[in-house]
Amino acid sequence: MTTNDAQNSRTGTARNANDIKISTRTLEFAVYVAAVLATIITSAVGDDRSQNGVDVFNAHDAMQLITWLTVGLMVARGLAKAGNRDHNHG
């Protein structure tokens, strides 16, 4: 029995170091969804005391922030895939 066989028998299954999780099963996606929901809720609730009744965090600002969050998620996923050694095959 080789060292790799012994390690695989202890863990039960062999894991490929090049595996990348599906994007919807990552922590970064969960944080993204939470941040988008928090942004939507914050812009919808508003604040009556802010600047004489004018909502300072309106829908336009919320959409701009959501766009930046989306770009950040896309960059993070791109970096995760770029770190995969086998991304050009198959």
C-alpha positions, -999 to +999 in steps of 0.1 A: +000+000+000+015+034-010+012+065+010-015+079-013-036+047-009-033+050+029-044+086+028-073+079+006-085+049+027-085+072+058-105+099+042-129+076+025-128+094-008-101+109-029-104+146-036-090+163-066-070+194-057-084+210-089-120+208-079-139+241-079-172+243-061-204+254-080-207+291-076-240+288-057-224+266-031-197+289-020-195+312+010-188+342-012-221+337-030-240+335+003-223+367+015-232+383-019-269+373-016-270+386+020-253+419+010-278+424-019-308+417+003-294+441+030-290+468+003-325+463-010-340+464+025-320+494+035-330+514+004-366+504+007-369+513+044-355+548+042-351+572+071-376+599+078-351+619+099-325+622+071-321+656+054-356+670+059-374+639+048-353+633+017-341+597+014-303+598+011-300+561+001-324+558-028-330+531-055-303+546-078-277+543-050-289+508-042-286+497-078-251+512-081-240+493-049-256+460-062-237+465-095-204+469-076-212+438-055-219+418-087-187+429-103-168+419-071-184+385-071-175+380-108-139+390-101-137+366-071-151+337-092-127+345-120-098+344-097-110+311-082-112+296-117-079+311-127-062+294-098-074+260-111-046+242-129-069+223-152-092+252-163-082+250-200-090+213-204-124+199-210 
